[in-house]
Amino acid sequence: MRERNGYVSNSSSSSFVLMYRDDSRIALDGRSGNRFVCDFTVSDLLELISHSNTGCSDTEIVVNGYENVKSYLTEKDEYGYSNYDEEHSDAILKKLEQNRNDYPNAMVLSLEYHDKAVEKIVNAFMESGEFILIDKIER
């Protein structure tokens, strides 16, 4: 993920289409005081985002679940605009299908640039190979 330095307005965020396994887990290494390793699951990440009190109001799971993500990518709102990037939705859907055997689940994550905690956790999942990035849109 791209890191920004300096002032960025609160409305700045990125949206990601990620794929993962339901049993995805990583070991997080805590570095404050005593060293410890925490087993962190994708369920923990989803719960952290849904109950986030970090003040990062733009960080959210927009939609979760493979079929829900496919629907989200193809649906239009009441004004006829696509929920996501209409220009690239066919390519994104193709990538989802190509990776479905190895990564059976998917989510669309909106991540505020200031939410470094969630960003670090998502990066750790991607670096470990537990998540794969299908698409990213900066807003």
TORDO-253583 format. One record per residue: x, y, z of N, C-alpha, C, CB in turn; residue number from 1. Coordinates in Angstrom, 2 decimals. Glycine has a CB too. Example, Ala and Ser with C-alpha at 12.3 -4.5 7.8 and 13.67 -1.06 7.14 Angstrom:
+---------+---------+---------+---------+---------+---------+---------+---------+---------+---------+---------+---------+-----+
|     nxx |     nyy |     nzz |    caxx |    cayy |    cazz |     cxx |     cyy |     czz |    cbxx |    cbyy |    cbzz |  nr |
+---------+---------+---------+---------+---------+---------+---------+---------+---------+---------+---------+---------+-----+
|   13.19 |   -5.69 |    7.80 |   12.30 |   -4.50 |    7.80 |   13.20 |   -3.30 |    7.80 |   11.31 |   -4.47 |    9.05 |   1 |
|   12.85 |   -2.25 |    7.08 |   13.67 |   -1.06 |    7.14 |   12.90 |    0.03 |    7.87 |   14.08 |   -0.60 |    5.72 |   2 |
+---------+---------+---------+---------+---------+---------+---------+---------+---------+---------+---------+---------+-----+
This chain:
+---------+---------+---------+---------+---------+---------+---------+---------+---------+---------+---------+---------+-----+
|     nxx |     nyy |     nzz |    caxx |    cayy |    cazz |     cxx |     cyy |     czz |    cbxx |    cbyy |    cbzz |  nr |
+---------+---------+---------+---------+---------+---------+---------+---------+---------+---------+---------+---------+-----+
|    0.83 |   -1.17 |    0.00 |    0.00 |    0.00 |    0.00 |    0.88 |    1.24 |    0.00 |   -0.95 |   -0.01 |    1.20 |   1 |
|    0.38 |    2.29 |   -0.55 |    1.11 |    3.54 |   -0.64 |    0.98 |    4.31 |    0.67 |    0.59 |    4.39 |   -1.81 |   2 |
|    2.09 |    4.86 |    1.14 |    2.07 |    5.65 |    2.35 |    2.22 |    7.11 |    1.97 |    3.18 |    5.22 |    3.32 |   3 |
|    1.44 |    7.98 |    2.59 |    1.53 |    9.41 |    2.32 |    2.15 |   10.10 |    3.52 |    0.14 |   10.00 |    2.01 |   4 |
|    2.95 |   11.10 |    3.24 |    3.54 |   11.92 |    4.30 |    2.92 |   13.31 |    4.24 |    5.08 |   12.00 |    4.16 |   5 |
|    2.82 |   13.97 |    5.38 |    2.27 |   15.31 |    5.41 |    0.77 |   15.29 |    5.57 |    2.64 |   16.06 |    4.17 |   6 |
|    0.14 |   16.44 |    5.40 |   -1.29 |   16.57 |    5.63 |   -2.10 |   15.94 |    4.51 |   -1.67 |   18.03 |    5.77 |   7 |
|   -3.06 |   15.13 |    4.89 |   -4.03 |   14.55 |    3.97 |   -5.39 |   14.74 |    4.61 |   -3.72 |   13.03 |    3.67 |   8 |
|   -6.37 |   15.19 |    3.85 |   -7.69 |   15.42 |    4.44 |   -8.31 |   14.12 |    4.91 |   -8.62 |   16.11 |    3.43 |   9 |
|   -9.26 |   14.22 |    5.85 |   -9.90 |   13.04 |    6.42 |  -10.68 |   12.23 |    5.40 |  -10.81 |   13.45 |    7.53 |  10 |
|  -11.05 |   12.84 |    4.29 |  -11.84 |   12.11 |    3.30 |  -10.98 |   11.28 |    2.37 |  -12.67 |   13.07 |    2.50 |  11 |
|   -9.66 |   11.38 |    2.46 |   -8.77 |   10.62 |    1.58 |   -8.73 |    9.16 |    2.00 |   -7.36 |   11.21 |    1.59 |  12 |
|   -8.96 |    8.30 |    1.03 |   -8.93 |    6.87 |    1.31 |   -8.64 |    6.10 |    0.03 |  -10.26 |    6.40 |    1.94 |  13 |
|   -8.41 |    4.82 |    0.19 |   -8.26 |    3.91 |   -0.93 |   -9.24 |    2.77 |   -0.75 |   -6.81 |    3.38 |   -1.04 |  14 |
|   -9.70 |    2.23 |   -1.86 |  -10.54 |    1.03 |   -1.82 |   -9.75 |   -0.12 |   -2.42 |  -11.88 |    1.25 |   -2.59 |  15 |
|   -9.87 |   -1.27 |   -1.78 |   -9.14 |   -2.45 |   -2.20 |  -10.12 |   -3.61 |   -2.40 |   -8.06 |   -2.83 |   -1.17 |  16 |
|   -9.89 |   -4.38 |   -3.44 |  -10.56 |   -5.67 |   -3.57 |   -9.50 |   -6.70 |   -3.19 |  -11.15 |   -5.92 |   -5.05 |  17 |
|   -9.77 |   -7.43 |   -2.11 |   -8.83 |   -8.42 |   -1.58 |   -9.48 |   -9.79 |   -1.61 |   -8.39 |   -8.05 |   -0.15 |  18 |
|   -8.67 |  -10.81 |   -1.81 |   -9.15 |  -12.18 |   -1.70 |   -8.38 |  -12.86 |   -0.57 |   -8.98 |  -12.97 |   -3.04 |  19 |
|   -9.05 |  -13.79 |    0.10 |   -8.44 |  -14.46 |    1.24 |   -9.08 |  -15.81 |    1.48 |   -8.54 |  -13.59 |    2.49 |  20 |
|   -8.41 |  -16.59 |    2.32 |   -8.96 |  -17.86 |    2.78 |   -9.67 |  -17.58 |    4.10 |   -7.84 |  -18.96 |    2.95 |  21 |
|  -10.75 |  -18.31 |    4.36 |  -11.50 |  -18.10 |    5.60 |  -10.65 |  -18.36 |    6.84 |  -12.72 |  -18.99 |    5.63 |  22 |
|   -9.67 |  -19.24 |    6.72 |   -8.82 |  -19.58 |    7.87 |   -7.51 |  -18.80 |    7.87 |   -8.53 |  -21.07 |    7.88 |  23 |
|   -7.44 |  -17.69 |    7.11 |   -6.23 |  -16.87 |    7.06 |   -5.85 |  -16.39 |    8.45 |   -6.42 |  -15.67 |    6.11 |  24 |
|   -4.56 |  -16.51 |    8.75 |   -4.06 |  -16.03 |   10.03 |   -2.59 |  -15.65 |    9.88 |   -4.24 |  -17.11 |   11.13 |  25 |
|   -2.19 |  -14.71 |   10.69 |   -0.79 |  -14.27 |   10.72 |   -0.34 |  -14.16 |   12.16 |   -0.62 |  -12.91 |    9.98 |  26 |
|    0.96 |  -14.13 |   12.35 |    1.52 |  -13.90 |   13.68 |    1.99 |  -12.45 |   13.72 |    2.70 |  -14.90 |   14.01 |  27 |
|    1.40 |  -11.65 |   14.59 |    1.80 |  -10.25 |   14.75 |    2.79 |  -10.17 |   15.89 |    0.57 |   -9.33 |   15.01 |  28 |
|    3.88 |   -9.46 |   15.66 |    4.94 |   -9.31 |   16.64 |    4.78 |   -7.95 |   17.31 |    6.35 |   -9.44 |   15.99 |  29 |
|    4.47 |   -7.95 |   18.61 |    4.32 |   -6.71 |   19.35 |    5.68 |   -6.24 |   19.83 |    3.37 |   -6.88 |   20.54 |  30 |
|    5.96 |   -4.96 |   19.68 |    7.28 |   -4.45 |   20.02 |    7.24 |   -3.36 |   21.09 |    7.96 |   -3.92 |   18.79 |  31 |
|    6.26 |   -3.38 |   21.95 |    6.23 |   -2.38 |   23.02 |    6.54 |   -3.09 |   24.34 |    4.83 |   -1.66 |   23.08 |  32 |
|    7.68 |   -2.77 |   24.90 |    8.08 |   -3.41 |   26.15 |    8.50 |   -4.85 |   25.89 |    6.94 |   -3.37 |   27.18 |  33 |
|    7.83 |   -5.79 |   26.53 |    8.15 |   -7.20 |   26.32 |    7.70 |   -7.65 |   24.94 |    7.48 |   -8.06 |   27.41 |  34 |
|    8.49 |   -8.51 |   24.33 |    8.15 |   -9.04 |   23.01 |    7.09 |  -10.12 |   23.18 |    9.41 |   -9.60 |   22.28 |  35 |
|    6.14 |  -10.12 |   22.27 |    5.12 |  -11.16 |   22.26 |    4.66 |  -11.36 |   20.82 |    3.91 |  -10.79 |   23.18 |  36 |
|    4.11 |  -12.51 |   20.57 |    3.56 |  -12.81 |   19.26 |    2.09 |  -13.11 |   19.44 |    4.30 |  -13.99 |   18.57 |  37 |
|    1.27 |  -12.48 |   18.64 |   -0.18 |  -12.65 |   18.72 |   -0.66 |  -13.34 |   17.45 |   -0.91 |  -11.28 |   18.92 |  38 |
|   -1.41 |  -14.41 |   17.59 |   -2.03 |  -15.08 |   16.46 |   -3.25 |  -14.26 |   16.06 |   -2.42 |  -16.56 |   16.80 |  39 |
|   -3.26 |  -13.71 |   14.85 |   -4.29 |  -12.79 |   14.40 |   -4.98 |  -13.37 |   13.18 |   -3.70 |  -11.39 |   14.08 |  40 |
|   -6.30 |  -13.50 |   13.22 |   -7.06 |  -14.13 |   12.13 |   -7.78 |  -13.08 |   11.30 |   -8.06 |  -15.15 |   12.69 |  41 |
|   -8.28 |  -13.51 |   10.15 |   -9.07 |  -12.61 |    9.32 |  -10.34 |  -12.18 |   10.06 |   -9.43 |  -13.28 |    7.97 |  42 |
|  -10.90 |  -13.06 |   10.86 |  -12.07 |  -12.69 |   11.68 |  -11.73 |  -11.58 |   12.66 |  -12.60 |  -13.92 |   12.45 |  43 |
|  -10.52 |  -11.64 |   13.24 |  -10.07 |  -10.57 |   14.14 |   -9.99 |   -9.24 |   13.39 |   -8.71 |  -10.92 |   14.76 |  44 |
|   -9.48 |   -9.27 |   12.16 |   -9.37 |   -8.06 |   11.36 |  -10.75 |   -7.48 |   11.06 |   -8.62 |   -8.34 |   10.05 |  45 |
|  -11.68 |   -8.33 |   10.65 |  -13.04 |   -7.87 |   10.35 |  -13.68 |   -7.26 |   11.59 |  -13.90 |   -9.03 |    9.82 |  46 |
|  -13.47 |   -7.89 |   12.73 |  -14.04 |   -7.36 |   13.98 |  -13.38 |   -6.05 |   14.36 |  -13.88 |   -8.39 |   15.12 |  47 |
|  -12.07 |   -5.96 |   14.22 |  -11.35 |   -4.72 |   14.52 |  -11.89 |   -3.56 |   13.69 |   -9.84 |   -4.90 |   14.27 |  48 |
|  -12.08 |   -3.78 |   12.40 |  -12.57 |   -2.71 |   11.52 |  -14.00 |   -2.34 |   11.87 |  -12.47 |   -3.14 |   10.06 |  49 |
|  -14.84 |   -3.33 |   12.13 |  -16.24 |   -3.03 |   12.41 |  -16.44 |   -2.34 |   13.76 |  -17.06 |   -4.30 |   12.37 |  50 |
|  -15.49 |   -2.50 |   14.69 |  -15.60 |   -1.88 |   16.01 |  -14.52 |   -0.84 |   16.23 |  -15.53 |   -2.94 |   17.09 |  51 |
|  -13.96 |   -0.30 |   15.16 |  -12.83 |    0.61 |   15.25 |  -13.21 |    1.91 |   15.96 |  -12.29 |    0.91 |   13.87 |  52 |
|  -12.39 |    2.27 |   16.93 |  -12.56 |    3.54 |   17.63 |  -11.37 |    4.45 |   17.37 |  -12.74 |    3.32 |   19.14 |  53 |
|  -10.70 |    4.26 |   16.24 |   -9.48 |    5.02 |   15.97 |   -9.76 |    6.41 |   15.46 |   -8.63 |    4.28 |   15.00 |  54 |
|  -11.01 |    6.74 |   15.19 |  -11.33 |    8.04 |   14.63 |  -11.18 |    8.08 |   13.12 |  -10.46 |    9.09 |   15.25 |  55 |
|  -10.85 |    6.96 |   12.53 |  -10.69 |    6.86 |   11.08 |  -12.01 |    6.41 |   10.49 |   -9.53 |    5.86 |   10.69 |  56 |
|  -12.88 |    7.37 |   10.30 |  -14.26 |    7.06 |    9.93 |  -14.42 |    6.48 |    8.53 |  -15.10 |    8.29 |   10.04 |  57 |
|  -13.42 |    6.68 |    7.66 |  -13.53 |    6.16 |    6.29 |  -13.03 |    4.72 |    6.16 |  -12.76 |    7.04 |    5.35 |  58 |
|  -12.48 |    4.14 |    7.21 |  -12.05 |    2.75 |    7.16 |  -13.25 |    1.86 |    7.43 |  -10.90 |    2.47 |    8.17 |  59 |
|  -13.56 |    1.00 |    6.46 |  -14.71 |    0.10 |    6.63 |  -14.61 |   -1.07 |    5.65 |  -16.04 |    0.86 |    6.44 |  60 |
|  -15.25 |   -2.16 |    6.02 |  -15.46 |   -3.25 |    5.08 |  -16.71 |   -2.87 |    4.30 |  -15.59 |   -4.66 |    5.80 |  61 |
|  -16.55 |   -2.54 |    3.04 |  -17.68 |   -2.09 |    2.22 |  -18.60 |   -3.27 |    1.94 |  -17.19 |   -1.46 |    0.88 |  62 |
|  -18.00 |   -4.40 |    1.58 |  -18.77 |   -5.62 |    1.33 |  -17.83 |   -6.80 |    1.56 |  -19.37 |   -5.64 |   -0.14 |  63 |
|  -18.37 |   -7.89 |    2.09 |  -17.56 |   -9.07 |    2.40 |  -18.27 |  -10.31 |    1.88 |  -17.30 |   -9.19 |    3.93 |  64 |
|  -17.50 |  -11.26 |    1.38 |  -18.04 |  -12.49 |    0.84 |  -17.91 |  -12.50 |   -0.67 |  -19.50 |  -12.68 |    1.26 |  65 |
|  -17.46 |  -13.62 |   -1.22 |  -17.18 |  -13.71 |   -2.65 |  -18.36 |  -13.28 |   -3.52 |  -16.78 |  -15.12 |   -3.01 |  66 |
|  -19.53 |  -13.87 |   -3.29 |  -20.71 |  -13.55 |   -4.12 |  -21.16 |  -12.10 |   -3.90 |  -21.86 |  -14.51 |   -3.79 |  67 |
|  -21.04 |  -11.61 |   -2.65 |  -21.40 |  -10.22 |   -2.36 |  -20.48 |   -9.25 |   -3.10 |  -21.34 |   -9.96 |   -0.85 |  68 |
|  -19.20 |   -9.57 |   -3.16 |  -18.24 |   -8.72 |   -3.88 |  -18.56 |   -8.72 |   -5.37 |  -16.79 |   -9.19 |   -3.65 |  69 |
|  -18.85 |   -9.90 |   -5.94 |  -19.21 |   -9.96 |   -7.36 |  -20.44 |   -9.10 |   -7.65 |  -19.47 |  -11.41 |   -7.80 |  70 |
|  -21.44 |   -9.18 |   -6.80 |  -22.64 |   -8.37 |   -6.99 |  -22.33 |   -6.88 |   -6.88 |  -23.71 |   -8.76 |   -5.96 |  71 |
|  -21.54 |   -6.53 |   -5.88 |  -21.17 |   -5.13 |   -5.65 |  -20.45 |   -4.54 |   -6.87 |  -20.28 |   -5.01 |   -4.41 |  72 |
|  -19.59 |   -5.34 |   -7.49 |  -18.82 |   -4.85 |   -8.64 |  -19.68 |   -4.63 |   -9.88 |  -17.72 |   -5.83 |   -8.96 |  73 |
|  -20.82 |   -5.29 |   -9.95 |  -21.66 |   -5.18 |  -11.15 |  -22.91 |   -4.35 |  -10.96 |  -22.06 |   -6.55 |  -11.60 |  74 |
|  -23.29 |   -4.07 |   -9.72 |  -24.52 |   -3.32 |   -9.46 |  -24.33 |   -1.83 |   -9.70 |  -24.99 |   -3.55 |   -8.03 |  75 |
|  -25.44 |   -1.17 |   -9.98 |  -25.45 |    0.29 |  -10.14 |  -26.39 |    0.89 |   -9.09 |  -25.90 |    0.69 |  -11.59 |  76 |
|  -26.10 |    2.14 |   -8.72 |  -26.97 |    2.81 |   -7.76 |  -28.21 |    3.37 |   -8.45 |  -26.21 |    3.95 |   -7.04 |  77 |
|  -29.04 |    4.08 |   -7.70 |  -30.30 |    4.57 |   -8.26 |  -30.11 |    5.60 |   -9.37 |  -31.13 |    5.18 |   -7.16 |  78 |
|  -28.89 |    6.14 |   -9.50 |  -28.60 |    7.11 |  -10.56 |  -27.92 |    6.47 |  -11.77 |  -27.72 |    8.23 |  -10.02 |  79 |
|  -27.72 |    5.16 |  -11.72 |  -27.10 |    4.46 |  -12.83 |  -25.58 |    4.39 |  -12.78 |  -27.49 |    5.09 |  -14.08 |  80 |
|  -24.99 |    4.81 |  -11.65 |  -23.54 |    4.76 |  -11.50 |  -23.13 |    3.46 |  -10.83 |  -23.03 |    5.97 |  -10.69 |  81 |
|  -22.00 |    2.92 |  -11.25 |  -21.49 |    1.70 |  -10.66 |  -21.00 |    1.96 |   -9.24 |  -20.36 |    1.11 |  -11.51 |  82 |
|  -21.11 |    0.94 |   -8.39 |  -20.60 |    1.03 |   -7.03 |  -19.08 |    1.15 |   -7.02 |  -21.03 |   -0.18 |   -6.22 |  83 |
|  -18.43 |    0.53 |   -7.98 |  -16.98 |    0.48 |   -8.00 |  -16.49 |    1.06 |   -9.31 |  -16.46 |   -0.98 |   -7.82 |  84 |
|  -15.40 |    0.61 |   -9.83 |  -14.79 |    1.14 |  -11.05 |  -15.35 |    0.40 |  -12.26 |  -13.25 |    1.01 |  -11.00 |  85 |
|  -16.39 |    0.95 |  -12.86 |  -17.09 |    0.29 |  -13.96 |  -16.16 |   -0.04 |  -15.12 |  -18.23 |    1.16 |  -14.45 |  86 |
|  -15.22 |    0.84 |  -15.38 |  -14.30 |    0.66 |  -16.49 |  -13.46 |   -0.61 |  -16.35 |  -13.39 |    1.85 |  -16.61 |  87 |
|  -13.15 |   -1.00 |  -15.11 |  -12.28 |   -2.16 |  -14.87 |  -12.99 |   -3.36 |  -14.25 |  -11.14 |   -1.75 |  -13.98 |  88 |
|  -14.30 |   -3.28 |  -14.08 |  -14.99 |   -4.34 |  -13.34 |  -14.88 |   -5.70 |  -14.02 |  -16.45 |   -3.97 |  -13.18 |  89 |
|  -14.90 |   -5.76 |  -15.35 |  -14.76 |   -7.06 |  -16.02 |  -13.40 |   -7.70 |  -15.73 |  -14.95 |   -6.89 |  -17.54 |  90 |
|  -12.35 |   -6.90 |  -15.75 |  -11.01 |   -7.43 |  -15.45 |  -10.92 |   -7.88 |  -13.99 |   -9.94 |   -6.37 |  -15.74 |  91 |
|  -11.55 |   -7.13 |  -13.09 |  -11.53 |   -7.49 |  -11.67 |  -12.30 |   -8.79 |  -11.46 |  -12.14 |   -6.35 |  -10.81 |  92 |
|  -13.46 |   -8.91 |  -12.09 |  -14.25 |  -10.15 |  -11.98 |  -13.47 |  -11.35 |  -12.53 |  -15.58 |  -10.00 |  -12.73 |  93 |
|  -12.73 |  -11.15 |  -13.59 |  -11.92 |  -12.23 |  -14.16 |  -10.82 |  -12.66 |  -13.18 |  -11.29 |  -11.78 |  -15.51 |  94 |
|  -10.17 |  -11.69 |  -12.54 |   -9.14 |  -12.00 |  -11.54 |   -9.74 |  -12.74 |  -10.34 |   -8.44 |  -10.72 |  -11.07 |  95 |
|  -10.94 |  -12.32 |   -9.93 |  -11.61 |  -13.01 |   -8.83 |  -11.82 |  -14.48 |   -9.17 |  -12.94 |  -12.34 |   -8.50 |  96 |
|  -12.33 |  -14.73 |  -10.36 |  -12.60 |  -16.10 |  -10.79 |  -11.32 |  -16.91 |  -10.91 |  -13.35 |  -16.09 |  -12.13 |  97 |
|  -10.25 |  -16.31 |  -11.44 |   -8.99 |  -17.01 |  -11.62 |   -8.37 |  -17.44 |  -10.29 |   -8.02 |  -16.13 |  -12.36 |  98 |
|   -8.62 |  -16.70 |   -9.23 |   -8.00 |  -16.98 |   -7.94 |   -8.92 |  -17.66 |   -6.94 |   -7.49 |  -15.72 |   -7.34 |  99 |
|  -10.13 |  -17.98 |   -7.37 |  -11.15 |  -18.51 |   -6.45 |  -10.74 |  -19.83 |   -5.80 |  -12.45 |  -18.69 |   -7.18 | 100 |
|  -10.06 |  -20.72 |   -6.50 |   -9.68 |  -22.01 |   -5.91 |   -8.72 |  -21.84 |   -4.74 |   -9.04 |  -22.90 |   -6.97 | 101 |
|   -7.77 |  -20.92 |   -4.87 |   -6.79 |  -20.72 |   -3.80 |   -7.27 |  -19.75 |   -2.72 |   -5.50 |  -20.22 |   -4.37 | 102 |
|   -8.10 |  -18.79 |   -3.12 |   -8.61 |  -17.77 |   -2.21 |  -10.12 |  -17.68 |   -2.39 |   -7.92 |  -16.39 |   -2.47 | 103 |
|  -10.87 |  -18.50 |   -1.66 |  -12.32 |  -18.62 |   -1.91 |  -13.17 |  -17.45 |   -1.41 |  -12.81 |  -19.86 |   -1.29 | 104 |
|  -12.59 |  -16.52 |   -0.67 |  -13.40 |  -15.42 |   -0.15 |  -12.82 |  -14.10 |   -0.61 |  -13.47 |  -15.47 |    1.39 | 105 |
|  -13.64 |  -13.05 |   -0.54 |  -13.21 |  -11.73 |   -1.02 |  -13.88 |  -10.65 |   -0.18 |  -13.55 |  -11.54 |   -2.51 | 106 |
|  -13.28 |   -9.45 |   -0.23 |  -13.85 |   -8.28 |    0.43 |  -13.46 |   -7.03 |   -0.34 |  -13.39 |   -8.18 |    1.92 | 107 |
|  -14.26 |   -5.99 |   -0.17 |  -13.90 |   -4.66 |   -0.62 |  -13.67 |   -3.86 |    0.65 |  -15.01 |   -4.00 |   -1.55 | 108 |
|  -12.46 |   -3.36 |    0.81 |  -12.05 |   -2.62 |    2.00 |  -11.79 |   -1.18 |    1.62 |  -10.79 |   -3.26 |    2.65 | 109 |
|  -12.40 |   -0.24 |    2.34 |  -12.09 |    1.18 |    2.20 |  -11.19 |    1.53 |    3.37 |  -13.40 |    2.08 |    2.17 | 110 |
|   -9.98 |    2.02 |    3.06 |   -8.99 |    2.29 |    4.10 |   -8.61 |    3.76 |    4.08 |   -7.75 |    1.40 |    3.91 | 111 |
|   -8.87 |    4.46 |    5.18 |   -8.46 |    5.85 |    5.30 |   -6.95 |    5.92 |    5.42 |   -9.15 |    6.53 |    6.53 | 112 |
|   -6.33 |    6.91 |    4.79 |   -4.87 |    7.03 |    4.80 |   -4.28 |    7.15 |    6.19 |   -4.45 |    8.20 |    3.98 | 113 |
|   -5.02 |    7.70 |    7.13 |   -4.51 |    7.88 |    8.48 |   -4.60 |    6.62 |    9.34 |   -5.25 |    9.01 |    9.16 | 114 |
|   -5.25 |    5.59 |    8.87 |   -5.46 |    4.39 |    9.68 |   -4.28 |    3.44 |    9.52 |   -6.78 |    3.68 |    9.28 | 115 |
|   -3.18 |    3.79 |   10.17 |   -1.94 |    3.03 |   10.04 |   -2.04 |    1.64 |   10.69 |   -0.78 |    3.80 |   10.66 | 116 |
|   -2.84 |    1.49 |   11.73 |   -2.96 |    0.19 |   12.39 |   -3.55 |   -0.85 |   11.44 |   -3.83 |    0.30 |   13.66 | 117 |
|   -4.68 |   -0.53 |   10.83 |   -5.31 |   -1.47 |    9.90 |   -4.42 |   -1.67 |    8.67 |   -6.71 |   -0.97 |    9.47 | 118 |
|   -3.79 |   -0.59 |    8.20 |   -2.89 |   -0.71 |    7.05 |   -1.77 |   -1.70 |    7.32 |   -2.30 |    0.66 |    6.69 | 119 |
|   -1.15 |   -1.62 |    8.50 |   -0.05 |   -2.54 |    8.84 |   -0.54 |   -3.98 |    8.91 |    0.58 |   -2.14 |   10.18 | 120 |
|   -1.72 |   -4.20 |    9.45 |   -2.25 |   -5.56 |    9.56 |   -2.56 |   -6.11 |    8.17 |   -3.52 |   -5.58 |   10.45 | 121 |
|   -3.21 |   -5.31 |    7.32 |   -3.53 |   -5.77 |    5.96 |   -2.23 |   -6.04 |    5.20 |   -4.39 |   -4.70 |    5.20 | 122 |
|   -1.21 |   -5.18 |    5.35 |    0.08 |   -5.42 |    4.70 |    0.70 |   -6.73 |    5.18 |    1.04 |   -4.26 |    4.98 | 123 |
|    0.59 |   -7.02 |    6.47 |    1.14 |   -8.27 |    7.00 |    0.43 |   -9.48 |    6.39 |    1.02 |   -8.29 |    8.53 | 124 |
|   -0.89 |   -9.39 |    6.24 |   -1.63 |  -10.48 |    5.58 |   -1.18 |  -10.64 |    4.13 |   -3.15 |  -10.21 |    5.64 | 125 |
|   -0.96 |   -9.53 |    3.43 |   -0.53 |   -9.62 |    2.03 |    0.89 |  -10.14 |    1.92 |   -0.65 |   -8.25 |    1.34 | 126 |
|    1.80 |   -9.66 |    2.77 |    3.19 |  -10.11 |    2.73 |    3.30 |  -11.60 |    3.03 |    4.02 |   -9.32 |    3.73 | 127 |
|    2.42 |  -12.11 |    3.87 |    2.45 |  -13.54 |    4.21 |    1.82 |  -14.42 |    3.14 |    1.75 |  -13.77 |    5.54 | 128 |
|    1.14 |  -13.79 |    2.17 |    0.45 |  -14.54 |    1.13 |   -0.94 |  -14.98 |    1.52 |    1.25 |  -15.73 |    0.77 | 129 |
|   -1.42 |  -14.55 |    2.67 |   -2.76 |  -14.92 |    3.12 |   -3.85 |  -14.11 |    2.42 |   -2.87 |  -14.74 |    4.63 | 130 |
|   -3.52 |  -12.89 |    2.01 |   -4.41 |  -12.05 |    1.20 |   -3.73 |  -11.79 |   -0.14 |   -4.73 |  -10.69 |    1.93 | 131 |
|   -4.52 |  -11.65 |   -1.19 |   -3.98 |  -11.15 |   -2.44 |   -4.77 |   -9.92 |   -2.86 |   -4.01 |  -12.24 |   -3.55 | 132 |
|   -4.06 |   -8.97 |   -3.42 |   -4.66 |   -7.73 |   -3.88 |   -5.13 |   -7.92 |   -5.31 |   -3.67 |   -6.54 |   -3.78 | 133 |
|   -6.43 |   -7.71 |   -5.52 |   -7.00 |   -7.83 |   -6.86 |   -7.08 |   -6.46 |   -7.52 |   -8.40 |   -8.47 |   -6.80 | 134 |
|   -7.42 |   -5.42 |   -6.74 |   -7.54 |   -4.09 |   -7.31 |   -7.42 |   -3.04 |   -6.21 |   -8.89 |   -3.93 |   -8.07 | 135 |
|   -7.00 |   -1.83 |   -6.62 |   -6.88 |   -0.71 |   -5.69 |   -7.31 |    0.56 |   -6.43 |   -5.42 |   -0.58 |   -5.14 | 136 |
|   -8.14 |    1.37 |   -5.75 |   -8.54 |    2.67 |   -6.27 |   -8.25 |    3.72 |   -5.21 |  -10.05 |    2.69 |   -6.68 | 137 |
|   -7.50 |    4.75 |   -5.56 |   -7.24 |    5.85 |   -4.63 |   -8.30 |    6.91 |   -4.82 |   -5.83 |    6.45 |   -4.84 | 138 |
|   -8.81 |    7.42 |   -3.72 |   -9.86 |    8.45 |   -3.77 |   -9.38 |    9.75 |   -3.19 |  -11.11 |    8.00 |   -3.03 | 139 |
+---------+---------+---------+---------+---------+---------+---------+---------+---------+---------+---------+---------+-----+
